[in-house]
Amino acid sequence: MSTSTKPPATEKPGLLYESSAKIQSRRAQGRYARLRVLAMLLLLGFYYLAPWIQIGDTPLVWLDLPHRRFHVFTLTLAPQDLIFLTWLLLIAALTLFFFTTLGGRLWCGYACPQTVWTEAFIWMEHLAEGDRYARIKLDRAPWGAEKILRRGAKHLLWAGFALFTGLSFVAYFVPARELFPEFFALQLSGWPLFWTLFYGFATWGNAGVMREQVCKYMCPYARFQSAMFDKDTLVISYDQKRGEPRKSVAKLGGLPAGDCVDCSLCVQVCPTGIDIRKGLQYECIACAACVDACNSVMDSVHKPRGLIRYTSAHEEAGQKFRLLRPRVIGYGLIWAALCVGFVVAILLRTPVQFDVIRDRHSLYRELDDGAIENLYTLKVSNETSAAHRFKLSVSSPDGRRFLAVPDSLLVGRGEAQALTVSVRSQASDDEHEEEGLHGIHSLKFSLVAEDDPKLQRERSASFIAGEAHD
């Protein structure tokens, strides 16, 4: 008697890594799609136009690294104004916290550079290769003349736009009216050329090739956003009670169908490829493309809009939505205080930096006429948009007279100068006053622009006139 044995069933080994399928998203039409396009045009328009706009002969935004001057709108900042940059970063962080608590990932959906540039690259891809179904068909088709032509046209558009993006980025450091002519004359070299190609390649790779992979695997914001969410934060959600069971499931089970017709358009328009009907997921960037797609379907089947909509956990549970709550009020007050403080600090800021450093190599020197001389190094930085001649004066709280040589200096626009100044005690006929000059005295240096008295700064220093007499 023979027995046969079946080979043991083998399980398919699991993969430690599996590349994700390429996402070919469909273009959505609707209110939120128009808002995204408007945001893209405004943000990209400012990015590309700002280096070309000039106030006088200075670009609107110019980070002049060789001269260590940062021109932002009508302000000229120096490295010692780093406090303002820190202040702006704090305002940006609180802005992100505040609006995330209110409206979820609004930054990701409408203003993030990755989202904005990806939107532009998808538009160019649609122009070269057609709509979603045409692109899927092109992916499956063998390589031929049409595929090479369409793919080549797409990458040519991407490369040109990415190169223009890299040049525009470098134009914030090198004036655009100098950079672009040099580039098209093939005279651009060194660091400007390197950074142009580097940021152009980064734009092409991030917005054209990686796309949603940047949001899903590289961006940390998706991971810590839940720390800023609460039960009243607006998120995009699918109404399970109203939509289920879906039409296809209801047909199989003989059940009354919900409003969801299971068309999968919400998945097709999603730039990260998720199914919002499975609940809120960290890959969701809150672009609301699924909301537009679902609303258009609800209109076609004569159902109310809002099957997929902006809502909150409390609203979904039938509770009242609260706009003002402790976290929002706290973020809002701190954010408002930082914004007001920044504006006040900018308005009260004097665009002249002035510092006095005493020469420690020579304590003092007695001159032939009996006067005593001290040497100082004055550092003056003119952060205005025009050259100024400054008048220098020295005074003492005890009424003694001092003379500064030289007593004026010319500082050009955006320039910084270091000047050695001799401060001398003026000779007096009063012997008792001469004797009292010995010791250490306090001085006040005053610097005033001759053509604009509002530009003035003061600094204190010590004047050494020998050892004090008992």
Disulfide bonds with the S-S distance in Angstrom:
none
